[in-house]
Amino acid sequence: MNNPLTQLAATLQALTTQPQNAQLWCQVGFLYLKIFETQEALDTFKAAQQINPRLSDAFYGEAIALQQMGDTPSALIALEQAISRNPQDQRLFSAYAYLCSAAGLEPNKVMTAYQNWAKRFAEPLRPKHRPPLNRRTAGDKLRVGYLSADFRQHAIMDFFAPVLANHHRERFSIIAFSNGQPDARTSEIRPQFDFWNDIQGLSDQAVADLIKKRGIDILVDLSGHTEGNRLLALARQPAAVQLTWYGYNGTTGMNSLDGRITDASMDPPGNEAFSTETLYRLPSFACFHPPPQAPEVVQPPCLQNGFITFGSLNNAQKISDATLASWANLLQRLPSARLTLVGPHAPTASASTQYVLTQRLERLGLPLDRTTLLPRQSLADFLQLGKTLDIALEPFPLSGGVTTAQALWMGLPVITLAGKLPSERAAAAILHAANRPEWVAHDVDSYLTKITELASNPTQLSTLRAEQRQHLARSPLLDYTGHTRALEQLYETCWQHA
């Protein structure tokens, strides 16, 4: 019974006979979150709190619901309540650190939150001595292990798949440690690994033991603090060289990881202060494999509409109040412009969930008659949106990653506001790799100025759109071979200096 709607119906039925079961109320709440019924989820977690005020899951669920609604400050408060009720739950501290960055707190405070998680949960597992290097003779391949919960239909695969396909197999043996539920995409990429290890259901200690058994030379974590991570396996330091990359734009807070793979756009000089790991800067942070089902680029719709349509393609929980307020300012400057927000709710969202969304937009000054809310899209429908938009807008402080690259492939200019932390600079890194640094702003005024200047020049928009894919094809963002060779050189250097 994997269908969340079926699970929800069954759990609601069970609740009729156990109305005072707070944990059952929480199960209902988490199922509502799975189908993006955030208001129903929030109400359900509040009900659970009334029944059992000491139940940490009720406050953790409330925090997730509030985050999905974009109310990160309130989500932090709810998460503090959850932590006070269950200070032994490491996922709460991990989520708290993430929310600190989502709330745009000062980098030092964000760094402290990650270090607090690591000090409490990771450092006690760290061995006293670094594991010895595996014995290698001339001609032996370097054994590189990739650990992730996302070797499946997941956005991160659009970045990782080109690397996997271009690894030099005479010099490197590529091993997977998969902690995710397999799907059709898993079946496609699994044969590209030399060895595959399914670690679902294994304890962190068992995962660490398996990594040692496989003789991994370089272990690369692709999850960071995201769902399904196995950071507490890495805390046991099962490999002599351990790196983190891609899946999480920021420090883990751990001392058992040797480095974080990044670039100078993601982590400019000085960002060493915000990372427990050594920063290894590649020429570009990522390369991108465009979705093959993407439709052809067409002329910008403003030429026919007579007005500009802005669009946000990002995960709705990244859209902060500050972002929405800036977009309200933008629409005031351009009285005929429209704004489309994608993915803040499910296609079947209830009236209450939609009402809360529209109330938030109205409170922050967005004209509802010029703002369109679209439900979450299938990938095929999502890629068609490029035909309806003129300019893509990145939220802040958190920005996009894969969605930024996808928007570029749609032919859209993408404007971002880069902050200090890597989580606030992912879109900037993508744009630099795409040779579009002119679309990166560093304060709200320049962000709005860049947008309005583009919006006032339909001829430039048309030219940019027509040339975008050829431009990207010549950029580091699509240089799979060069990116992979730079990565492999880093692996060899790390091994030589281990």
C-alpha positions in Angstrom: 0.0 0.0 0.0 2.5 2.6 -1.3 -0.2 5.0 -2.6 -0.4 7.9 -0.1 -4.0 8.5 -0.8 -4.9 4.9 -0.1 -2.7 5.0 3.1 -4.4 8.2 4.1 -7.9 6.8 3.7 -6.9 3.7 5.8 -5.3 5.8 8.5 -8.3 8.1 8.8 -10.5 5.1 9.1 -8.3 3.8 12.0 -8.5 7.2 13.6 -12.3 6.9 13.9 -11.8 4.0 16.4 -8.7 5.6 18.1 -9.5 9.3 18.3 -7.1 9.8 21.3 -4.1 8.2 19.6 -1.8 11.2 19.0 0.7 9.1 17.1 -2.0 8.1 14.7 -2.9 11.7 14.2 0.7 12.4 13.3 0.7 9.6 10.7 -2.3 11.3 9.1 -0.4 14.6 9.2 2.6 13.2 7.5 0.4 11.6 4.8 -1.2 15.0 4.2 2.3 16.4 3.7 3.0 13.7 1.1 0.1 14.9 -1.0 0.9 18.6 -0.3 -2.2 19.3 1.7 -0.3 21.6 4.0 -3.2 23.3 5.9 -4.8 19.9 6.6 -1.5 18.6 7.8 -0.9 21.6 10.1 -4.4 21.3 11.6 -3.8 17.5 12.2 -0.4 18.1 13.9 -2.1 20.7 16.1 -4.7 18.2 17.1 -2.0 15.7 18.0 -0.3 18.3 20.2 -3.6 18.8 22.1 -3.8 15.1 22.8 -0.2 14.6 23.8 1.8 17.9 24.3 5.0 15.9 24.9 5.0 14.1 21.5 7.9 15.5 19.5 6.6 14.2 16.1 3.6 16.5 16.5 5.9 19.5 16.6 8.3 18.1 14.0 5.4 17.7 11.6 4.1 21.2 12.3 7.6 22.5 11.4 7.6 20.7 8.1 4.1 22.0 7.3 5.1 25.5 8.1 8.2 25.3 6.1 6.2 24.0 3.1 4.0 27.1 3.5 7.1 29.3 3.4 6.8 30.3 7.1 10.4 29.4 8.0 10.6 31.5 11.2 7.5 29.8 12.7 8.9 26.4 11.5 12.1 27.1 13.5 10.0 27.7 16.7 8.1 24.5 16.2 11.3 22.6 15.6 12.8 24.0 18.8 9.7 22.6 20.6 10.2 19.2 19.0 13.9 19.2 20.1 13.0 20.1 23.7 10.8 17.0 23.8 13.2 14.6 22.2 16.8 15.8 22.3 18.1 12.4 21.3 16.6 12.6 17.8 19.4 13.5 15.4 17.1 14.3 12.5 15.5 17.2 14.5 18.9 18.8 14.9 19.8 18.2 11.2 16.4 19.8 10.1 17.0 22.7 12.5 20.4 23.5 10.9 18.8 23.4 7.4 16.0 25.7 8.5 18.5 28.2 10.0 20.0 28.5 6.4 16.5 28.7 4.9 15.6 31.5 7.3 18.6 33.5 6.1 20.2 33.7 9.5 23.8 34.9 9.8 26.3 32.4 8.4 28.0 32.0 11.8 24.7 31.0 13.4 24.0 28.5 10.6 27.5 27.1 11.0 27.0 26.7 14.7 23.7 24.8 14.2 25.5 22.2 11.9 28.4 21.9 14.4 26.0 21.3 17.2 24.4 18.4 15.3 27.8 17.0 14.6 29.1 17.4 18.1 26.1 15.7 19.6 25.6 12.8 17.1 28.6 12.4 14.7 31.7 13.1 16.7 31.1 10.5 19.4 31.2 7.9 16.6 34.5 9.1 15.1 37.4 6.6 15.5 40.5 7.8 17.3 42.7 7.0 14.3 42.2 7.6 10.6 41.8 4.3 8.7 44.9 3.1 6.8 45.1 3.5 3.1 44.2 0.4 1.1 47.2 -1.3 -0.4 47.5 -0.5 -4.1 50.0 -1.7 -6.7 50.9 0.0 -10.0 48.0 -0.2 -12.4 45.4 -0.7 -9.7 42.2 1.3 -10.2 41.2 3.8 -7.6 38.0 2.5 -6.0 35.5 5.4 -5.8 32.3 4.8 -3.8 29.2 7.0 -4.3 26.7 7.0 -1.5 23.2 8.4 -2.0 19.5 7.9 -1.4 18.8 9.4 -4.8 20.0 6.9 -7.5 16.4 7.1 -8.9 14.1 9.6 -10.6 15.5 12.6 -8.7 16.7 16.0 -9.8 20.2 15.3 -8.6 20.6 12.7 -11.3 20.5 15.4 -14.0 23.9 16.5 -12.5 25.4 13.1 -11.6 24.4 11.0 -14.6 26.9 12.8 -17.0 29.7 12.2 -14.6 28.8 8.5 -14.1 28.7 8.0 -17.9 32.1 9.7 -18.5 34.3 8.2 -15.7 37.5 6.8 -17.0 37.0 3.1 -16.3 40.6 2.1 -16.9 41.7 4.3 -14.0 38.6 4.2 -11.7 36.3 1.5 -10.4 32.9 3.0 -9.6 30.9 1.5 -6.7 27.4 2.5 -5.6 25.9 2.5 -2.1 22.2 3.0 -2.6 19.9 4.0 0.2 16.9 4.8 -1.9 13.8 3.1 -3.2 14.6 1.9 -6.8 12.5 2.9 -9.8 12.8 2.9 -13.6 15.7 5.5 -13.5 17.6 3.2 -11.1 17.4 0.4 -13.6 18.9 2.7 -16.2 21.9 3.9 -14.2 22.6 0.7 -12.2 24.5 -1.0 -15.0 26.9 2.0 -15.3 28.3 1.2 -11.9 31.0 -1.5 -11.6 29.5 -2.7 -8.3 26.1 -2.0 -6.7 25.3 -2.2 -3.0 21.8 -1.8 -1.7 22.1 -0.5 1.9 18.4 0.1 2.7 17.6 -1.4 6.0 21.2 -1.7 7.2 22.3 0.0 10.4 24.8 2.8 10.1 27.4 0.5 11.6 26.6 -2.2 9.0 26.9 0.4 6.2 30.3 1.5 7.5 31.5 -2.1 7.8 30.3 -2.8 4.2 32.2 0.2 2.9 35.4 -1.1 4.6 34.8 -4.6 3.2 34.5 -3.2 -0.4 37.9 -1.5 0.0 36.8 1.9 -1.0 39.6 4.4 -1.5 37.5 7.6 -2.0 34.0 7.7 -0.6 31.8 10.5 -2.0 28.6 11.4 -0.2 25.8 12.8 -2.4 23.2 13.4 0.2 24.5 15.7 2.9 21.7 16.4 5.4 18.9 15.5 2.9 16.4 12.7 3.5 17.8 9.2 3.4 21.4 10.3 4.2 23.8 8.0 6.0 26.1 10.7 7.6 26.3 8.7 10.8 27.9 5.8 8.8 30.4 8.3 7.4 31.0 9.6 11.0 32.6 6.1 11.6 35.2 7.0 8.9 35.0 3.8 6.9 37.2 5.2 4.1 40.6 6.9 4.2 39.3 9.8 2.1 35.7 11.0 2.5 34.2 13.8 0.5 30.7 15.4 0.1 29.2 16.8 -3.1 26.1 17.7 -5.0 23.1 16.7 -2.9 23.4 19.3 -0.2 24.8 22.8 -0.8 26.5 23.4 2.5 28.7 22.0 5.3 27.7 18.8 7.1 29.4 20.2 10.3 31.4 17.0 10.6 35.2 16.6 11.1 35.3 13.1 9.7 34.7 14.4 6.1 37.9 15.5 4.4 36.5 17.9 1.9 33.4 19.4 0.2 33.5 19.6 -3.6 32.4 23.1 -4.8 33.6 25.9 -7.0 34.5 29.6 -6.6 31.0 30.8 -7.5 29.3 28.5 -4.9 32.0 29.2 -2.3 34.0 32.4 -3.0 37.2 33.0 -1.0 36.4 33.4 2.7 33.7 30.7 2.7 36.2 28.4 4.5 34.8 30.0 7.7 31.5 28.4 7.0 32.7 24.8 6.3 34.2 22.2 8.6 35.4 20.4 5.5 38.2 21.6 3.3 36.8 23.3 0.2 37.9 21.7 -3.0 37.0 24.1 -5.8 36.5 22.6 -9.3 36.4 24.9 -12.4 32.6 24.5 -12.2 30.5 22.9 -9.4 28.3 20.8 -11.8 27.5 19.8 -15.3 24.0 19.2 -16.5 22.3 16.7 -18.7 19.2 18.4 -20.3 16.0 16.3 -20.2 15.6 14.6 -23.6 11.9 15.2 -23.6 12.3 19.0 -23.4 10.3 20.7 -26.2 11.9 23.0 -28.7 12.4 26.6 -27.7 9.8 29.0 -29.0 9.6 32.8 -29.2 9.0 34.6 -25.8 5.2 34.9 -25.2 5.5 38.7 -24.5 5.8 39.3 -28.2 2.2 38.0 -28.7 0.8 38.8 -25.2 2.0 42.4 -25.1 3.1 41.9 -21.4 5.9 40.2 -19.6 5.2 36.9 -17.7 7.6 36.1 -14.9 7.8 32.7 -13.4 9.1 30.9 -10.4 9.8 27.2 -11.1 11.4 26.4 -7.7 10.3 24.3 -4.8 7.6 26.4 -3.0 9.2 26.0 0.4 12.2 28.1 -0.9 10.0 31.1 -1.6 10.4 33.3 1.4 8.3 36.3 2.5 11.2 38.5 1.5 11.2 37.0 -2.0 7.4 37.5 -2.4 7.7 41.1 -1.2 10.4 41.8 -3.8 8.2 40.3 -6.5 5.3 42.5 -5.3 7.6 45.5 -5.7 8.5 44.2 -9.2 4.8 44.0 -10.3 4.3 47.5 -8.9 7.1 48.8 -11.2 5.7 46.9 -14.2 1.9 47.4 -14.0 1.1 45.1 -16.9 3.4 42.2 -15.9 2.2 38.9 -14.7 3.7 36.3 -12.3 3.3 32.5 -12.3 4.2 30.4 -9.3 4.6 26.7 -9.9 4.2 23.9 -7.5 3.0 25.3 -4.2 0.2 22.8 -3.9 -1.2 19.5 -5.4 -3.6 19.5 -8.3 -6.3 18.3 -5.9 -5.5 20.8 -3.2 -8.3 21.5 -0.8 -10.0 24.9 -0.6 -8.4 25.6 2.8 -4.8 24.9 1.5 -5.4 27.2 -1.5 -7.0 29.9 0.7 -3.9 30.0 2.9 -1.7 30.3 -0.1 -3.6 33.2 -1.6 -3.9 34.9 1.8 -0.1 34.9 2.1 0.3 36.4 -1.4 -2.2 39.1 -0.7 -0.6 39.9 2.7 2.8 40.4 1.0 1.3 42.8 -1.6 1.0 40.6 -4.7 -1.9 41.5 -6.9 -4.0 38.3 -7.1 -5.4 39.3 -10.5 -1.9 39.2 -12.0 -0.6 36.2 -10.1 -1.2 32.6 -11.2 -0.8 29.6 -8.9 -0.2 26.4 -10.7 -0.2 23.0 -9.0 2.8 20.7 -8.9 3.6 19.5 -12.5 4.7 16.3 -14.0 8.2 16.7 -15.6 6.7 16.7 -19.1 4.2 19.5 -18.2 6.9 21.3 -16.2 9.1 21.5 -19.3 6.3 22.9 -21.4 6.1 25.9 -19.0 9.0 27.6 -20.8 6.6 28.4 -23.6 4.4 30.5 -21.2 7.1 32.4 -19.4 9.5 35.2 -20.4 11.9 35.4 -17.5 12.5 33.0 -14.6 13.0 34.4 -11.1 15.0 32.7 -8.4 13.9 33.0 -4.8 16.2 34.0 -1.9 17.9 33.3 0.4 17.7 29.7 -0.8 17.9 29.4 -4.6 17.4 26.6 -7.1 19.8 24.2 -8.7 18.5 21.7 -11.2 15.4 23.9 -11.8 17.8 26.8 -12.7 19.5 24.6 -15.3 16.2 23.3 -16.6 14.9 26.9 -17.0 18.0 27.8 -18.9 17.4 24.9 -21.2 13.8 26.1 -21.8 15.4 29.2 -23.2 14.6 31.5 -20.2 16.9 34.1 -18.7 17.2 33.4 -15.0 17.9 36.1 -12.5 19.2 35.2 -9.0 20.3 37.0 -5.8 23.4 35.4 -4.4 24.0 35.4 -0.7 27.0 34.3 1.4 26.4 30.6 2.0 26.6 27.9 -0.7 22.9 27.2 -0.1 22.3 30.8 -1.1 24.5 30.6 -4.2 23.5 27.4 -6.0 21.8 29.2 -8.8 24.7 31.7 -9.1 27.1 28.7 -9.5 24.8 27.3 -12.3 24.7 30.7 -14.1 28.5 31.1 -13.9 28.9 27.6 -15.3 26.4 28.6 -18.1 28.6 31.7 -18.8 25.7 34.0 -17.6 27.4 35.8 -14.7 25.5 39.0 -15.7 22.3 37.4 -14.4 23.6 37.2 -10.8 22.7 40.1 -8.4 24.1 40.7 -5.0 21.4 42.8 -3.4 17.7 43.3 -3.8 18.0 46.6 -5.7 20.3 45.1 -8.3 18.2 42.0 -8.5 15.1 44.1 -9.3 17.0 46.3 -11.7 18.4 43.4 -13.7 14.9 41.9 -14.0 13.3 45.2 -15.1 16.0 45.9 -17.6 15.5 42.5 -19.3 11.7 42.9 -19.1 11.9 46.3 -20.9 13.7 44.8 -23.9 11.6 42.2 -25.8 14.0 42.1 -28.7 16.8 41.1 -26.4 14.6 38.4 -24.8 13.9 37.0 -28.3 17.6 36.9 -29.2 18.6 35.4 -26.0 15.9 32.7 -26.3 16.9 31.8 -29.9 20.6 31.5 -29.0 20.3 30.0 -25.5 20.8 26.3 -26.2 23.8 26.9 -28.5 25.3 29.1 -25.8 24.8 26.5 -23.2 26.4 23.8 -25.4 29.6 25.8 -25.5 29.6 26.4 -21.7 31.2 24.5 -18.9 27.7 23.5 -17.7 27.5 21.0 -20.6 31.2 20.0 -20.7 30.7 16.5 -19.3 34.2 15.3 -20.2 36.1 18.3 -18.9 34.1 18.3 -15.7 34.6 14.6 -15.1 38.4 14.8 -15.8 38.7 17.7 -13.3 36.8 15.7 -10.7 39.0 12.6 -11.3 42.1 14.7 -10.9 40.8 15.9 -7.6 40.2 12.3 -6.5 43.8 11.3 -7.4 45.2 14.4 -5.7 43.3 13.6 -2.5 44.5 10.0 -2.5 48.1 11.0 -3.1 48.0 13.4 -0.1 46.0 11.1 2.2 
